[in-house]
Amino acid sequence: MDEREAVDRLKRGEVGALEALVRRYHTRAGRVAYLIVRDHVLAEDVAQGAFVRAYEGIGGFDSGRPFGPWFMRIVVNEAVGAARGRERMASFEGGVLGAPVEWLADPAAGPHELAEVAEERKRVWAALEKLPPAQRAVIVQRYYLGMSETEMAEDEGRPPGTIKSRLHAARRGLGKLLHPPVRAEGSSETREGSLPPIGEALPSKEERP
């Protein structure tokens, strides 16, 4: 059963059609959720909850549009809400090393490539953990899901300028965490460090289903 057929059947109330969509998007949903909530158990709950929300809201989905971006927006919203709730209750426990290997490993990378990017990935992920959930979300949408600013704006029904501002704030925050401002010797001015390529520090495109 292809995606379009599964969506059409789901719209007709055939719950069994959801299984085809779960098989197609479950792993990707888990990865996206983990990058935002930073906890693999909670990420799994978020992914499952997102499928429930998709089923409940499928009647309002435009079948003429791709299902993936619409569903991933649900995942992002669920993950941001879960992350905020979790951070209100307790500080973050664990870290990137506790994440499921199948969500984070890059199967296309060789040993030398992994050695080169491993340390940078850890630094970027550790910094992502410190960003507010909403800022983590825009970073994930832009650099992991590969959405353009225009696509993000259309998806949220917001002006492109709003998305650009959010992304700028998130990148700036991430840059400050990775490279705290330093004061040049003999000067009262501070200079911010550069931001490394975020896309190289997140799971690669080859991981996407």
Protein Blocks (a to p, Z undefined) as FASTA:
>chain_A
ZZklmmmmmmnopaklmmmmmmmmmmmmmmmmmmmnopaklmmmmmmmmmmmmmmmmmmp
cfkbcfklmmmmmmmmmmmmmmmmmmmmpcceddfklpcfklmpcfkbcfklmmmmmmmm
mmmmmmmmmpcfklmmmmmmmmmnopafklmmmmnopafklmmmmmmmmmmmmmmmmmgc
dddehiabdcddddddfklmpccfklpZZ
